[in-house]
């Protein structure tokens, strides 16, 4: 679509904390409902949540929450536009909405299990309003090729390209979507060293790679790779996944050459990451339930709100992977992938060694030391 660079706005270009301090910030969370710990102070500025995944009640901001388990959150955005402000919908906006829903819902194939009737309804509404939108097959093939093109990416970039993080009682687990087949992924040069470095650099105790690609019959294939240097945690995660019946993953173990890495073929291809995350949360709960608590010591409290004391985090995490630090909650983004859909992205040459966030944070610290006016540092 050749979106001009001038129309792009990046997270580090807006000091949300300063705006909030000035009473000028209102936030609507879309496609997620949990703020990272570094943005916890912004929760009172959140006035609405629009999401399509199960809500974690203890962590959701106390505001109006709209949740519907559709295939694409963009479907809910489209519904909101058409019901509340249809006049803002032009062809370009419609094309962005249309393409996103089609990609998220795997070309609206009901057999795959991603698309719901509401997803289908709003794709059809957009097509009726703008008959010259690209054909579904064409737009899906084009977007899928771009999404699955990982040529030229390092392992670090592949893991960060499409990643989620879950956090419980000091344990952090990364869940990354990998767009290549398991065999090719496992054969990447220096893979184990790269996985260990990734976990160590970003304070992850375990990494789950959810592998997806399409076979020659254009059918989705799903596979898993679980990397975790801590045997007890790895065995618990694998045990929960293998034994799960709701949903059943239908896992078949695949051979690997490293004891810290377990791989599987996933027979049930309808279990996507949205359905997979609750299983990992269950695994972390099972792991802590299995831990022996010393006599006279209070039981560890579930801190799924992600507001644990950093010293407790460090104590638990360091026992799993020595050398990990909890000083940084979210790692900096890697260079923009060379297959980016955005032309001339300012991050194409990679991030500088000193990130914008670090600069803004240092400036804020200097400002705090020289002025009585309190400004929150930018994330």
C-alpha contacts under 8 A as a table, 3 or more apart, distances in Angstrom:
res1	aa1	res2	aa2	distance
2	X	342	X	6.48
2	X	343	X	6.01
3	X	7	X	7.13
3	X	342	X	6.39
3	X	343	X	6.94
4	X	7	X	5.67
4	X	8	X	7.33
4	X	343	X	7.35
5	X	8	X	5.43
5	X	342	X	7.97
5	X	343	X	7.39
5	X	344	X	6.70
5	X	345	X	6.37
5	X	346	X	7.64
9	X	13	X	6.84
10	X	13	X	5.50
10	X	14	X	7.52
11	X	14	X	6.06
12	X	15	X	6.98
12	X	356	X	6.62
12	X	357	X	6.42
12	X	378	X	7.46
12	X	379	X	7.43
15	X	18	X	5.44
15	X	19	X	6.40
15	X	377	X	7.85
15	X	378	X	5.49
15	X	379	X	7.99
16	X	19	X	5.09
16	X	20	X	6.08
16	X	25	X	7.13
16	X	42	X	7.94
16	X	378	X	6.99
17	X	20	X	5.02
17	X	21	X	6.18
17	X	39	X	7.96
17	X	41	X	7.87
17	X	42	X	6.98
17	X	375	X	7.38
17	X	376	X	5.31
17	X	377	X	6.71
17	X	378	X	6.24
18	X	21	X	5.04
18	X	22	X	6.28
18	X	375	X	5.82
18	X	376	X	5.95
18	X	377	X	7.58
18	X	378	X	7.77
19	X	22	X	5.07
19	X	23	X	6.32
19	X	24	X	5.20
19	X	25	X	5.42
20	X	23	X	5.01
20	X	24	X	5.70
20	X	25	X	4.86
20	X	26	X	7.98
20	X	42	X	6.96
20	X	45	X	7.12
21	X	24	X	7.62
21	X	375	X	6.96
21	X	376	X	7.59
22	X	25	X	7.83
25	X	45	X	6.20
26	X	45	X	5.08
26	X	46	X	6.08
26	X	47	X	6.67
27	X	45	X	5.72
27	X	46	X	4.51
27	X	47	X	6.05
27	X	48	X	7.27
28	X	46	X	5.69
28	X	47	X	5.91
28	X	48	X	4.91
28	X	49	X	5.74
28	X	50	X	7.48
29	X	32	X	6.12
29	X	33	X	6.01
29	X	46	X	7.13
29	X	48	X	6.45
29	X	49	X	4.80
29	X	50	X	6.15
29	X	51	X	7.80
30	X	33	X	7.27
30	X	49	X	6.11
30	X	50	X	4.84
30	X	51	X	5.76
30	X	73	X	7.61
31	X	50	X	6.27
31	X	51	X	4.53
31	X	52	X	6.49
31	X	53	X	7.98
31	X	73	X	5.75
32	X	49	X	7.63
32	X	50	X	7.43
32	X	51	X	5.66
32	X	53	X	7.88
33	X	49	X	6.14
33	X	50	X	7.68
33	X	51	X	6.82
33	X	55	X	7.32
33	X	59	X	7.89
33	X	60	X	5.74
33	X	61	X	7.35
34	X	59	X	6.16
34	X	60	X	5.83
34	X	61	X	7.41
35	X	39	X	5.97
35	X	40	X	6.10
35	X	43	X	7.21
36	X	39	X	5.42
36	X	40	X	6.35
36	X	306	X	7.69
36	X	329	X	7.81
37	X	40	X	4.98
37	X	306	X	6.28
37	X	307	X	6.46
37	X	329	X	7.24
38	X	41	X	7.71
38	X	329	X	7.21
38	X	379	X	6.45
39	X	42	X	5.48
39	X	43	X	7.40
39	X	379	X	7.23
40	X	43	X	5.61
41	X	44	X	7.07
42	X	45	X	5.38
42	X	46	X	7.01
43	X	46	X	5.35
43	X	61	X	6.12
44	X	47	X	7.75
44	X	61	X	7.65
46	X	49	X	7.69
46	X	61	X	6.93
46	X	63	X	6.96
47	X	63	X	5.47
47	X	64	X	6.56
48	X	63	X	5.61
48	X	64	X	4.85
48	X	65	X	5.73
48	X	66	X	7.67
49	X	63	X	7.38
49	X	64	X	6.39
49	X	65	X	4.67
49	X	66	X	5.91
49	X	67	X	7.81
50	X	65	X	6.32
50	X	66	X	4.95
50	X	67	X	6.00
50	X	73	X	7.74
50	X	76	X	7.54
51	X	66	X	6.47
51	X	67	X	5.01
51	X	68	X	6.84
51	X	73	X	6.11
52	X	67	X	5.37
52	X	68	X	4.96
52	X	69	X	4.59
52	X	70	X	5.79
52	X	71	X	7.47
52	X	72	X	7.07
52	X	73	X	5.49
53	X	67	X	6.97
53	X	68	X	7.13
53	X	69	X	5.65
53	X	274	X	6.77
54	X	67	X	7.55
54	X	69	X	7.37
55	X	60	X	6.92
55	X	67	X	7.65
56	X	59	X	5.56
56	X	60	X	6.08
57	X	60	X	5.38
58	X	304	X	7.67
58	X	305	X	6.58
59	X	304	X	7.33
59	X	305	X	5.20
68	X	76	X	7.91
70	X	73	X	6.81
70	X	75	X	7.42
70	X	76	X	7.99
70	X	114	X	7.89
70	X	115	X	6.96
70	X	116	X	5.77
70	X	118	X	6.97
70	X	119	X	6.60
71	X	75	X	7.84
71	X	101	X	7.80
71	X	104	X	6.62
71	X	105	X	5.64
71	X	114	X	5.07
71	X	115	X	4.90
71	X	116	X	6.06
71	X	119	X	6.55
72	X	75	X	5.50
72	X	76	X	7.55
72	X	100	X	7.75
72	X	101	X	5.59
72	X	104	X	5.62
72	X	105	X	6.56
72	X	115	X	7.74
72	X	119	X	7.00
73	X	76	X	5.32
73	X	77	X	6.59
73	X	101	X	7.97
74	X	77	X	4.84
74	X	78	X	6.04
74	X	97	X	6.27
74	X	100	X	6.78
74	X	101	X	6.01
75	X	78	X	5.07
75	X	79	X	6.18
75	X	97	X	7.73
75	X	101	X	6.38
75	X	118	X	7.37
75	X	119	X	5.64
75	X	122	X	6.43
75	X	123	X	7.95
76	X	79	X	4.99
76	X	80	X	6.18
77	X	80	X	5.09
77	X	81	X	6.27
78	X	81	X	5.13
78	X	82	X	6.16
78	X	97	X	6.86
78	X	122	X	7.00
79	X	82	X	5.27
79	X	83	X	6.04
79	X	122	X	7.05
80	X	83	X	5.27
80	X	84	X	5.77
80	X	85	X	7.66
81	X	84	X	5.26
81	X	85	X	5.04
81	X	86	X	5.53
81	X	88	X	7.73
81	X	89	X	7.45
82	X	85	X	5.91
82	X	86	X	4.49
82	X	89	X	7.91
83	X	86	X	6.63
85	X	88	X	6.08
85	X	89	X	7.85
86	X	89	X	5.58
87	X	90	X	7.87
89	X	93	X	6.00
89	X	94	X	6.31
90	X	93	X	5.44
90	X	94	X	6.03
91	X	94	X	4.92
91	X	95	X	5.99
91	X	130	X	6.53
91	X	133	X	7.86
92	X	95	X	5.06
92	X	96	X	6.39
93	X	96	X	5.15
93	X	97	X	6.32
94	X	97	X	5.13
94	X	98	X	5.84
94	X	126	X	6.42
94	X	130	X	7.60
95	X	98	X	5.00
95	X	99	X	5.92
95	X	133	X	6.46
96	X	99	X	5.42
96	X	100	X	6.19
97	X	100	X	5.31
97	X	101	X	6.29
98	X	101	X	5.47
98	X	102	X	6.30
98	X	123	X	6.01
98	X	126	X	6.72
99	X	102	X	5.17
99	X	103	X	6.10
99	X	139	X	6.39
99	X	140	X	7.15
99	X	143	X	7.81
100	X	103	X	5.15
100	X	104	X	6.00
101	X	104	X	5.14
101	X	105	X	5.94
101	X	119	X	7.08
101	X	123	X	7.22
102	X	105	X	5.22
102	X	106	X	5.99
102	X	107	X	4.73
102	X	108	X	6.03
102	X	123	X	7.69
102	X	136	X	7.09
102	X	139	X	7.94
102	X	140	X	6.34
103	X	106	X	5.22
103	X	107	X	6.04
103	X	140	X	5.74
103	X	143	X	6.84
103	X	144	X	6.95
104	X	107	X	7.77
104	X	114	X	7.64
105	X	108	X	5.13
105	X	109	X	7.11
105	X	114	X	5.04
105	X	115	X	4.80
105	X	119	X	7.80
106	X	109	X	6.09
106	X	112	X	7.59
106	X	114	X	6.94
106	X	115	X	7.50
106	X	140	X	7.54
107	X	136	X	6.67
107	X	137	X	7.00
107	X	140	X	6.04
108	X	114	X	7.54
108	X	115	X	5.35
108	X	119	X	7.75
108	X	120	X	6.62
109	X	112	X	5.68
109	X	113	X	7.26
109	X	114	X	7.49
109	X	115	X	6.58
110	X	113	X	5.30
110	X	114	X	6.76
110	X	115	X	5.63
110	X	116	X	7.21
112	X	115	X	7.78
112	X	269	X	7.60
112	X	270	X	6.01
113	X	116	X	7.70
113	X	270	X	5.75
114	X	270	X	7.38
115	X	119	X	5.83
115	X	120	X	6.88
116	X	119	X	5.19
116	X	120	X	6.43
117	X	120	X	5.07
117	X	121	X	6.06
118	X	121	X	4.86
118	X	122	X	6.33
119	X	122	X	5.54
119	X	123	X	6.30
120	X	123	X	5.27
120	X	124	X	6.25
121	X	124	X	5.29
121	X	125	X	6.28
122	X	125	X	4.77
122	X	126	X	6.15
123	X	126	X	5.26
123	X	127	X	6.27
124	X	127	X	5.02
124	X	128	X	6.10
125	X	128	X	5.08
125	X	129	X	6.25
126	X	129	X	5.16
126	X	130	X	6.04
127	X	130	X	5.10
127	X	131	X	5.23
127	X	132	X	7.72
127	X	133	X	6.47
128	X	131	X	5.65
130	X	133	X	5.92
134	X	138	X	6.56
134	X	139	X	6.02
135	X	138	X	5.32
135	X	139	X	6.24
136	X	139	X	5.34
136	X	140	X	5.93
137	X	140	X	5.20
137	X	141	X	6.00
138	X	141	X	5.30
138	X	142	X	6.15
139	X	142	X	5.15
139	X	143	X	6.08
140	X	143	X	5.28
140	X	144	X	5.81
141	X	144	X	5.15
141	X	145	X	6.04
142	X	145	X	5.35
142	X	146	X	6.48
143	X	146	X	5.16
143	X	147	X	6.06
144	X	147	X	4.97
144	X	148	X	5.91
145	X	148	X	5.30
145	X	149	X	5.90
146	X	149	X	5.28
146	X	339	X	6.42
146	X	340	X	7.50
146	X	341	X	7.09
147	X	150	X	7.85
147	X	179	X	7.88
148	X	179	X	5.13
148	X	180	X	7.35
148	X	213	X	7.60
149	X	179	X	7.48
149	X	339	X	6.70
150	X	153	X	5.57
150	X	158	X	7.00
150	X	179	X	7.04
150	X	180	X	7.86
150	X	337	X	7.94
150	X	339	X	7.43
151	X	339	X	7.97
152	X	338	X	7.12
153	X	156	X	7.89
153	X	157	X	5.72
153	X	158	X	6.13
153	X	337	X	6.60
153	X	338	X	7.58
154	X	157	X	5.15
154	X	158	X	6.23
155	X	158	X	5.02
155	X	159	X	6.17
155	X	191	X	7.41
155	X	194	X	6.67
155	X	195	X	7.87
156	X	159	X	5.25
156	X	160	X	6.28
156	X	194	X	7.18
156	X	198	X	6.60
156	X	334	X	7.55
157	X	160	X	5.12
157	X	161	X	5.81
157	X	334	X	5.93
157	X	335	X	7.40
157	X	337	X	7.25
158	X	161	X	5.19
158	X	162	X	7.66
158	X	178	X	6.56
159	X	162	X	6.82
159	X	163	X	6.59
159	X	176	X	5.37
159	X	177	X	7.07
159	X	178	X	6.89
159	X	209	X	7.75
160	X	163	X	5.40
160	X	176	X	6.88
160	X	333	X	7.25
160	X	334	X	7.14
161	X	176	X	7.74
161	X	177	X	7.73
161	X	337	X	7.82
162	X	176	X	5.79
162	X	177	X	5.50
162	X	178	X	7.80
163	X	174	X	6.87
163	X	175	X	5.60
163	X	176	X	4.31
163	X	177	X	6.36
164	X	174	X	5.95
164	X	175	X	5.15
164	X	176	X	6.41
165	X	172	X	6.86
165	X	173	X	5.71
165	X	174	X	4.60
165	X	175	X	6.01
166	X	172	X	5.87
166	X	173	X	5.40
166	X	174	X	6.64
166	X	175	X	7.95
166	X	281	X	7.51
167	X	170	X	6.69
167	X	171	X	5.55
167	X	172	X	4.53
167	X	173	X	6.44
167	X	304	X	6.70
167	X	306	X	6.64
168	X	171	X	5.25
168	X	172	X	6.71
168	X	281	X	7.87
168	X	284	X	7.05
168	X	302	X	6.94
168	X	303	X	6.02
168	X	304	X	5.16
168	X	306	X	7.15
169	X	300	X	7.63
169	X	301	X	7.42
169	X	302	X	5.82
169	X	303	X	5.35
169	X	304	X	6.89
169	X	308	X	7.45
169	X	313	X	7.22
170	X	308	X	7.29
170	X	312	X	6.92
170	X	313	X	4.23
170	X	314	X	7.30
170	X	316	X	5.92
170	X	317	X	6.21
171	X	204	X	7.48
171	X	205	X	6.21
171	X	313	X	7.41
171	X	316	X	7.26
171	X	317	X	6.16
172	X	203	X	7.08
172	X	204	X	5.00
172	X	205	X	5.55
172	X	206	X	6.98
173	X	204	X	5.51
173	X	205	X	5.85
173	X	206	X	4.90
173	X	207	X	5.67
173	X	208	X	7.42
174	X	204	X	6.43
174	X	206	X	6.48
174	X	207	X	4.81
174	X	208	X	6.15
175	X	207	X	6.02
175	X	208	X	4.77
175	X	209	X	5.91
175	X	210	X	7.00
176	X	207	X	7.62
176	X	208	X	6.31
176	X	209	X	4.92
176	X	210	X	5.95
177	X	209	X	5.93
177	X	210	X	4.81
177	X	211	X	5.82
177	X	212	X	7.21
178	X	209	X	6.26
178	X	210	X	5.91
178	X	211	X	4.60
178	X	212	X	6.30
179	X	211	X	5.94
179	X	212	X	5.37
179	X	213	X	5.71
180	X	184	X	6.81
180	X	185	X	6.59
180	X	211	X	6.53
180	X	212	X	6.46
180	X	213	X	5.73
181	X	184	X	5.57
181	X	185	X	6.28
181	X	211	X	6.56
181	X	212	X	6.88
181	X	213	X	6.27
181	X	223	X	7.71
182	X	185	X	4.99
182	X	186	X	6.06
182	X	211	X	6.59
182	X	223	X	6.47
182	X	224	X	7.60
182	X	225	X	7.87
183	X	186	X	5.25
183	X	187	X	6.23
184	X	187	X	5.14
184	X	188	X	6.52
185	X	188	X	5.50
186	X	191	X	6.85
186	X	256	X	7.81
187	X	191	X	7.36
188	X	191	X	5.42
190	X	193	X	5.45
190	X	194	X	6.13
191	X	194	X	5.00
191	X	195	X	6.10
192	X	195	X	5.07
192	X	196	X	6.11
192	X	258	X	7.84
193	X	196	X	5.16
193	X	197	X	6.03
194	X	197	X	5.06
194	X	198	X	6.02
195	X	198	X	5.07
195	X	199	X	6.26
195	X	207	X	7.96
195	X	227	X	7.36
196	X	199	X	5.26
196	X	200	X	6.02
197	X	200	X	5.04
197	X	201	X	5.82
198	X	201	X	5.27
198	X	202	X	6.20
198	X	204	X	7.84
199	X	202	X	5.41
199	X	203	X	5.60
199	X	204	X	4.51
199	X	205	X	6.50
199	X	206	X	7.03
199	X	207	X	7.20
200	X	203	X	5.26
200	X	204	X	6.48
200	X	321	X	7.33
200	X	323	X	7.11
200	X	324	X	5.49
201	X	204	X	7.97
201	X	324	X	7.12
202	X	324	X	7.70
202	X	325	X	7.84
202	X	328	X	7.72
202	X	330	X	7.55
202	X	331	X	5.80
203	X	317	X	7.81
203	X	324	X	5.15
203	X	325	X	5.84
203	X	326	X	6.20
204	X	207	X	6.93
204	X	324	X	7.97
205	X	228	X	6.48
205	X	229	X	7.77
205	X	230	X	7.76
205	X	317	X	6.86
205	X	320	X	6.56
205	X	321	X	6.46
206	X	226	X	7.31
206	X	227	X	5.81
206	X	228	X	4.52
206	X	229	X	7.54
206	X	234	X	7.54
207	X	226	X	5.84
207	X	227	X	5.16
207	X	228	X	6.45
208	X	224	X	7.09
208	X	225	X	5.84
208	X	226	X	4.59
208	X	227	X	6.43
209	X	224	X	5.74
209	X	225	X	5.05
209	X	226	X	6.33
210	X	222	X	7.17
210	X	223	X	6.18
210	X	224	X	4.98
210	X	225	X	6.78
210	X	273	X	7.60
211	X	221	X	7.99
211	X	222	X	5.52
211	X	223	X	4.87
211	X	224	X	5.75
211	X	225	X	7.70
212	X	220	X	6.73
212	X	221	X	5.53
212	X	222	X	4.61
212	X	223	X	6.47
213	X	220	X	5.76
213	X	221	X	5.41
213	X	222	X	6.89
214	X	217	X	7.59
214	X	218	X	5.28
214	X	219	X	5.18
214	X	220	X	4.46
214	X	221	X	5.73
215	X	218	X	5.26
215	X	219	X	5.48
215	X	220	X	6.52
215	X	221	X	6.74
216	X	219	X	7.37
220	X	269	X	6.80
221	X	266	X	7.78
221	X	269	X	6.38
222	X	265	X	6.76
222	X	266	X	5.39
222	X	267	X	7.48
222	X	268	X	7.92
222	X	269	X	5.72
223	X	263	X	7.62
223	X	264	X	5.73
223	X	265	X	4.57
223	X	266	X	4.99
224	X	263	X	5.50
224	X	264	X	5.03
224	X	265	X	6.42
224	X	266	X	6.92
225	X	261	X	6.80
225	X	262	X	5.69
225	X	263	X	4.26
225	X	264	X	6.42
226	X	234	X	7.47
226	X	238	X	7.76
226	X	261	X	5.61
226	X	262	X	5.16
226	X	263	X	6.25
227	X	234	X	7.45
227	X	260	X	5.70
227	X	261	X	4.50
227	X	262	X	6.57
228	X	231	X	7.05
228	X	233	X	7.30
228	X	234	X	5.47
228	X	260	X	5.49
228	X	261	X	6.64
229	X	234	X	7.47
229	X	260	X	5.15
229	X	320	X	7.43
229	X	321	X	6.95
230	X	233	X	5.65
230	X	234	X	6.16
230	X	260	X	7.68
230	X	320	X	5.53
230	X	321	X	7.09
231	X	234	X	5.09
231	X	235	X	6.00
231	X	260	X	7.33
232	X	235	X	5.23
232	X	236	X	6.17
232	X	287	X	7.83
233	X	236	X	5.13
233	X	237	X	6.22
233	X	284	X	7.94
233	X	287	X	6.35
234	X	237	X	5.24
234	X	238	X	6.14
234	X	260	X	7.82
235	X	238	X	5.13
235	X	239	X	5.84
236	X	239	X	5.03
236	X	240	X	6.19
236	X	283	X	6.20
236	X	284	X	7.84
236	X	286	X	7.13
236	X	287	X	5.96
237	X	240	X	5.38
237	X	241	X	6.31
237	X	280	X	6.81
237	X	283	X	5.10
237	X	284	X	7.24
237	X	287	X	7.89
238	X	241	X	5.16
238	X	242	X	5.99
238	X	262	X	7.86
239	X	242	X	5.15
239	X	243	X	6.07
240	X	243	X	5.30
240	X	244	X	5.85
240	X	279	X	7.17
240	X	280	X	7.95
240	X	282	X	7.55
240	X	283	X	5.70
241	X	244	X	5.34
241	X	249	X	7.12
241	X	251	X	7.97
241	X	279	X	6.82
241	X	280	X	7.87
241	X	283	X	7.91
242	X	249	X	7.23
242	X	250	X	7.46
242	X	251	X	6.15
243	X	248	X	7.69
244	X	247	X	6.18
244	X	248	X	5.26
244	X	249	X	6.91
244	X	279	X	7.75
245	X	248	X	4.11
245	X	249	X	7.51
247	X	271	X	7.34
247	X	275	X	7.92
248	X	268	X	7.02
249	X	266	X	5.89
249	X	267	X	6.27
249	X	268	X	5.11
249	X	269	X	7.87
249	X	271	X	6.84
250	X	266	X	5.80
250	X	267	X	4.76
250	X	268	X	5.68
251	X	264	X	5.86
251	X	265	X	5.59
251	X	266	X	4.75
251	X	267	X	5.94
251	X	268	X	7.97
252	X	264	X	5.31
252	X	265	X	5.07
252	X	266	X	6.63
252	X	267	X	7.55
253	X	262	X	7.76
253	X	263	X	6.01
253	X	264	X	4.42
253	X	265	X	6.38
254	X	262	X	7.67
254	X	263	X	5.15
254	X	264	X	4.91
254	X	265	X	6.45
255	X	262	X	7.97
255	X	263	X	6.84
256	X	259	X	7.84
256	X	261	X	6.82
256	X	262	X	6.64
256	X	263	X	6.69
257	X	261	X	7.87
258	X	261	X	5.56
259	X	262	X	7.45
266	X	269	X	6.52
268	X	271	X	6.17
269	X	272	X	7.28
271	X	274	X	7.85
271	X	275	X	5.72
271	X	276	X	6.39
272	X	275	X	5.53
272	X	276	X	6.07
273	X	276	X	4.63
273	X	277	X	6.03
274	X	277	X	5.82
274	X	278	X	7.95
275	X	278	X	6.50
275	X	279	X	7.70
276	X	279	X	5.45
276	X	280	X	6.81
277	X	280	X	5.19
277	X	281	X	6.37
278	X	281	X	4.98
278	X	282	X	6.12
279	X	282	X	4.95
279	X	283	X	6.18
280	X	283	X	4.84
280	X	284	X	6.30
281	X	284	X	5.19
281	X	285	X	6.31
282	X	285	X	5.07
282	X	286	X	6.13
283	X	286	X	4.99
283	X	287	X	6.09
284	X	287	X	4.95
284	X	288	X	6.38
285	X	288	X	5.33
285	X	289	X	6.12
286	X	289	X	4.98
286	X	290	X	6.18
287	X	290	X	5.27
287	X	291	X	6.61
288	X	291	X	5.18
293	X	297	X	6.67
293	X	298	X	7.79
293	X	299	X	6.63
294	X	297	X	5.58
303	X	306	X	5.96
303	X	307	X	6.74
303	X	308	X	6.11
304	X	307	X	7.79
305	X	308	X	7.78
308	X	312	X	7.11
308	X	313	X	6.85
309	X	312	X	5.40
309	X	313	X	6.44
310	X	313	X	4.94
310	X	314	X	6.13
310	X	326	X	6.80
310	X	327	X	7.80
311	X	314	X	5.08
311	X	315	X	6.19
312	X	315	X	5.14
312	X	316	X	6.28
313	X	316	X	5.39
313	X	317	X	5.96
313	X	326	X	6.86
314	X	317	X	5.19
314	X	318	X	5.75
314	X	324	X	7.70
314	X	325	X	6.58
314	X	326	X	5.97
315	X	318	X	5.49
315	X	319	X	6.57
316	X	319	X	5.51
316	X	320	X	7.08
317	X	320	X	5.30
317	X	321	X	6.37
317	X	322	X	7.82
317	X	324	X	6.97
318	X	321	X	5.23
318	X	322	X	4.80
318	X	323	X	6.37
318	X	324	X	5.93
318	X	325	X	7.83
319	X	322	X	6.35
321	X	324	X	6.21
325	X	328	X	7.44
326	X	329	X	6.56
328	X	331	X	6.63
332	X	355	X	7.72
333	X	351	X	7.93
334	X	350	X	6.92
334	X	351	X	6.91
335	X	347	X	6.14
335	X	348	X	6.48
335	X	349	X	6.79
335	X	350	X	3.90
335	X	351	X	5.69
336	X	340	X	6.84
336	X	345	X	7.80
336	X	347	X	5.55
336	X	348	X	5.36
336	X	349	X	7.70
336	X	350	X	6.37
337	X	340	X	5.49
337	X	348	X	7.35
338	X	348	X	6.96
340	X	343	X	7.33
342	X	345	X	5.96
344	X	348	X	7.00
345	X	348	X	5.47
346	X	349	X	7.36
347	X	350	X	5.17
347	X	351	X	6.25
351	X	354	X	7.92
351	X	355	X	6.80
352	X	355	X	5.97
354	X	358	X	6.58
354	X	359	X	7.25
355	X	358	X	5.26
355	X	359	X	6.53
356	X	359	X	5.09
356	X	360	X	6.17
357	X	360	X	5.20
357	X	361	X	5.99
357	X	378	X	6.41
357	X	379	X	5.97
358	X	361	X	5.03
358	X	362	X	6.13
359	X	362	X	5.19
359	X	363	X	6.21
360	X	363	X	5.06
360	X	364	X	6.08
360	X	377	X	6.75
360	X	378	X	6.07
361	X	364	X	5.08
361	X	365	X	6.22
361	X	377	X	5.06
361	X	378	X	5.88
361	X	379	X	7.48
362	X	365	X	5.05
362	X	366	X	6.28
363	X	366	X	5.10
363	X	367	X	6.13
364	X	367	X	4.93
364	X	368	X	6.11
364	X	375	X	6.76
364	X	376	X	7.08
364	X	377	X	5.25
364	X	378	X	7.83
365	X	368	X	5.09
365	X	369	X	6.36
365	X	377	X	7.32
366	X	369	X	5.21
366	X	370	X	6.40
367	X	370	X	5.25
367	X	371	X	5.93
367	X	375	X	7.84
368	X	371	X	5.47
368	X	372	X	6.88
368	X	373	X	7.00
368	X	374	X	6.17
368	X	375	X	6.94
369	X	372	X	7.92
371	X	374	X	7.62
